[in-house]
Amino acid sequence: MKIVIANKSHSIYASAICQAIEDAAKVRGTGIARRQPEYIISKIEKAQAVIALDKNKFAGFCYIESWGHGKFVANSGLIVHPDYRGQGLAKRIKHKIFEHSRKQFPEAKVFSITTGLAVMKLNSDLGYKPVTFSELTDDQEFWKGCQTCKNYDVLQRTNQSMCLCTGMLFDPKVKISKKKKIKEKVVNRLQRIKRNLLLRNTKIKLL
């Protein structure tokens, strides 16, 4: 298994990557911004993606997106092919794309919005911390990507202040000691609180 910065020769995997991302979203019942193969190819050609290969078979992928004129960066579309899950590959890809993002955008804040506890744990290990959506990019091109999510109406109802996703942020100007990293139980509790708040707000509006 090798994990490398993607180049033009890897464009042949674009359709398989898009299908894997869409299938994963359906299984989880949550949305991931759908991407067309042309978009994935553009990221590959700009050297803004990481791909995992088992010989010539696609095993995993993740790409970089920049927002707010490079002030914010997101590592998006993290996916592992079903045949390679449960082997720690997602963590290896996440670390690789994070390191690559820091090299390409050393001053940028790296952020993530996710409903996945496993991704939250990976983010925490890299120094991300949970934040409100107001601390993330205000670039509307990023938030337009949420339109394909089944929970987009929640984001709209809350004036883009919260959703079922949790916002997490790595700020290169803030040093975080290992002792202060977010533990899995804390992240899980934060998710439960957010879901309860959203359910409460929805019930109030329906009354």
TAVENGI-V21512 format. One line per field, one symbol per residue. phi: phi as a letter, one per 40 degrees, with the letter a starting at -180 (. if undefined). psi: psi as a letter, one per 40 degrees, with the letter a starting at -180 (. if undefined). burial: + if it has 24 or more other ideal C-beta (glycine too) atoms within 12 Angstrom, else -. Layout:
# TAVENGI-V21512
phi->???
psi->???
burial->???
This chain:
# TAVENGI-V21512
phi->.bbbccbdcccccdccccccccccccccgbcbdcbcdcccccccccfbabbbbbgbbcbaaabbbbbffgcbbbcbgcabcdcbcgbgcdccccccccccccccbccccbbababccccdcccdcchcbcaccccccccccccccccccccdccccccfgcaaccbcbbbbccbcbcccccccdccccccccccccccccccccccc
psi->hihihiadeedeedddddddddddddddeiihhiiidddddddddeffihihhgbehhdiiiihhiiffediiihifhihideeieeeddddddddddddddddgdeihhiihiehdddddddddeeiihiideeaieheddddeedeieeddddddeffdiaeihhihhheehhhiddeihiddddddddddddddddddddddd.
burial->--+-++---++-++-+++-+++-++----++++++---+++-++---++++++----++++++++++----++++++++++--+----++++++++++-++--++--++++++++++++++++++++++++-+--++----++-++--+-+--++--+-+-+++++++++++---------+----+--++--+---+---------
